[in-house]
Amino acid sequence: MNATETIFALALASNVQQQQNFIFAYAQIENLGMVEFSPIYSIPCRDGIGADYWNSACLLRSHFAVDEVMEILKKLEEQSGRMRPSHHISLDIDVIAWGKTLDNMQFNPKKLPLALDVKIPLYDLWQQAELSYDQNIQYPVITI
């Protein structure tokens, strides 16, 4: 890895036009650096209001700074038609953690404690203690 690169652990979610929004998000994130995506899971809405979500995660290696990545992701959400507040989420992309190596990642305190719909896909890419969950919990995997 290049010394100026940062690894970002991102969580993605959508419960409106999921396939369209995930294809858009994946293409845009791939433009930011080297990326590895988790499977996409169909997981019920956390608060029981609204449609089931498609949830995935990725590890992005990029030369952008944390603040720059957060701003880029917010713009991607807006481009997808994201309206706040709403239970109809076209696209939600959160920076969960970042660092120079996977062994030395800093969690985003605004996203703690991590929800199950974040832990499940992210654990597929990064087996970190903070991401562990009951492996007996299983949700359908979506193919796009």
N, C-alpha and C positions, 0 to 999 in steps of 0.2 A: 504494500500500500504506500502511496505517495505520502510524505511527511506532512503535506498541507491538507490532506484529505481528512474528513470527519465521517464517522459512521453514524447514520441516523436510523433509529428504529421507529417506523411509522405505522400507525393504525388507520385503516380505511373502513368506511361504512357508508351504506346507502340503503334506503327503503323506498325509493322512487326511481323508476326507470333504471334499475340497478345495472343491467348489462351495458347499456349506453354509457352510464356514468363511470363504471369501472374501466371500460375500454378507453374512455377519454383520460381518466386519471392515470392508468398504467402507462399510456403513451407519453403523457406529460412528465411523469416521474422518471421514466427512462431517459428523458432529455437532460436530467440533472446530474447523471453520473452512472456508475455501475450499480445495478439493483438486482435483488433476489426477492421474488414474491412468494408468499405462503399460498396454500390452497385458500379458496373462498368458501366460507361457511354460511349457511342460512341459520340465523340465531334470532329467537324472539326478542322483541323490543324490551329493554331493561325495565321500564315502568309499566309494561303491559298495555300501553296506549300506542296505537299505530301499527303499521305492517311490520312483518319480520324484516330483519336487516340482512344484507350481505355484508360479511365482515372478512377482512383479510389484513395482512400486515406485510411489511417489506423491510429489508435492510438496504439502505441506500448509502453508497460511498461517494461522497461529493466534495468538491473544493469550496462550496458555498459555506458561509457562516451560519450559525444557528438562527439568528434573527432573519437572515435572508431567506432561509428555507421556510421558516414560519410564515413570512410574508408571501412567498410564492404559493404556498399551499392554501393560504386564505384566499388568494386571487383565483386559484383553481376552483375552490368551493363556490365563489361568486360566479365564475364563468359557467358553472353547471346549473346555476339558478338557485343556489342555496339562499333560503330566507330564514331569518332568525327573529323571534323564536318560532319554532314549529315542530310538529311531530312528523312532518313530511320532509325527510332529509335527502336531498338529491345527492349530496356528497359531503362527507365529513372526513378530513384527513388531519390526524394529530401527530405531533412529534412526541413520542413517548420517552425516548432517551437518546443520548448522543455521547460520542467519545472517540478517542483515537483508536482504541481496540475494543473488542467485545468484552474483554476482561476488566475494562476500566470505563464503564459507561455511567453517565450521570442521568438519573431519572428526572423527568420533568415534574416538579412538585405540584404543578397545577393539575396533573392527571392522576395523582395518587389519592386513594388507593386504586389500583388497576381493576377495571371491571372484567368479568369473565369473557365478554366478547372481544376484549383486547388481548387477554392472556392466551386464549386458545390458538388463534392464528400466529401470534408472535412466538409462542413456545415451539412451533414447528421449525422456526428459523434459529432460535436462540434459547437454549436450555439453561435458563437463569433461575435461581431459587425464587426470585420475586414473581416469576411467571408461572410457577407450578400451580396445578389445579387437579381436581379429581379426574383422573384419566377415564373413569367410567362414564363421564358425561360426554355424549357424542351428538353431533349435529350433522345434518346433510352437507355434503360437499357439492359445490356448484362448479360446473364446467362452462367456460365461455370460449 
